[in-house]
Every structure is written in C-alpha cells, then in structure tokens.
Amino acid sequence: QVRLVESGGGLVQPGGSLRLSCAASGFTLSAYVMSWYRQAPGKEREWVATIAASGGSTNYADSVKGRFTISRDNAKNTAHLQMNSLKLEDTAVYYCKTNYLGWPYWGQGTQVTVSS
C-alpha cells in the first residue's frame, strides 16, 4: 500500500527555518519524481518544488527559489523540504506528492505557520 506521511511542520518566526519530511512506504521513493505543494487558507494548492527520480535534478517555484531545498534520503525512503528565511506568506499546509504507476498519491499535509 502506497503511503506518504509528512512531518516537521510547526510555528516559526519570520526569518526562521523548518525542515519538512515525507516518509514513503509501499514503494521505492528514489525511483519516482517527488514534489511538495502547499495550500494557504482561502487559496488554491500551489506547486513548491520537485526532485527528479534519477540524477536528482530539482526545480522550484519562483516564490521559494533560493530559500527552499528539496532532497531525498534514499536509505530512509524519505523526502525533505528544507525551508530557510521563512516569510509570513509561506504559511500554509504543505503536502508531498508522487505519481506511482500513473496514479497521484498525496500525504495528509503538515501545517507551517510563520508568525511573529
């Protein structure tokens, strides 16, 4: 059974950092493209970052480029999103996502709140 479980969210002040994790089970995470999305209150879910299956190439939304880093720990079958220099507008529920055998799978999300 394919499952994604996010963790690591919380409350942080502007300028602070958080590291989100996405633990995968039921498939080998390193073989698939992994992405992070986020959804702020009253807004549509938006793409944040993607890491390729092979080679590990990455892409980022302009709004997070230079501040966020997506990575994989293949030994732990886990993806991460390192978030630095957090801003108020980064407040959202963050989700990890993969497409496994043509089907999208999402985690349950983890809340990130940036507030002073």
N, C-alpha and C positions, 0 to 999 in steps of 0.2 A: 504494500500500500504506500503510495507516494504521499509524503507529508513534509510540509515546511513549517518551522516554528521560529518566529522572531523573538528576540530578547534584547535587552540593553537600553531600552528607552528610559526616559525619566525627565526630571525638571533640571534645567541648566540655565545659567545666566548668559546674557549676550556676550559673545566672545569666547565662550567655553567650548568644550569638546565632549562628544559621546562616541562610543563605538557600538554599533548595532551588529547583532549576529543573526544568522539564518541557518538553523540546523536542519539538514535534509535527511530523510530516511526513505527507503524504498527504491532508491535509485542512486547512481554514482554521480554526484554533483559535478565533478570535473568534466564529465562528458557532455554537459549541456550548458547553453547560454543561461546566465543568471542575471536578473535585473532587480533593481529597487525602484519602487514607486512611492508616492506619498499623496495623502489627501488631507487638505486643510478644511476646517469647518466651513460649510457652505460653498465649497469649491469642488471641481471635478478632480478625480485622481490624475496625477501627472507623473510622467516618467522622470526618474532622477539619474540613474546610472545603469550601465550594462557591462558585463565582463564576458568575453567570448569563451567558448568551450576549449578551444585549442590555442595555444600561444598566449592566452591571457590578455589580449588587447582589450582596452577599455574605452568607453565613451560616457560623456557626462552632459547633463543639461547645462545650458549657459549659466543658469542661476546658481549652480553649485560648483562649477568648474574652478579648480584651484583651491577649493576648501574641503571637498569630499573626496574620498578614495575608496573604490570598491576593490575587493580582493577575495581570494579563496584560500582556504586551508584544506587541501585535498585529504590530508591524513585524518582530519576530523570531519570530513564531509560537510563543511560549513563555509558559508559565505559571510563576508563582513562589509560594513559600511562605516569607515572612519569619518567622522564629521567634525571639522575644526572651524574656528571662527564663526560659531553659530550666530544666526541673526533671528530677530523676532519672527520674521516671515518664514523661517524654517519650521515653525510649529505645525505639526501635522501627525497623523498616524502613518507610519512607514510600513510598507509591505514588501516582501521579497516574492519573486515570481520566476517560474521556469515554464518552458513548454516541453512536456515529456511525451514523446510519441505522438506529437501533434495536438496534445491537449494542454491548455493552460492550467497551472496549479499555483494557487496563492496561499501565503501564510495568513494567520489571523490578524496580524498587524501589531505594532508596538508604538505607544504614544510617546512622542517627543514634544516637550513644551519648553520653549525658550522665553524666559521672563525675568525681569529684574525685580 
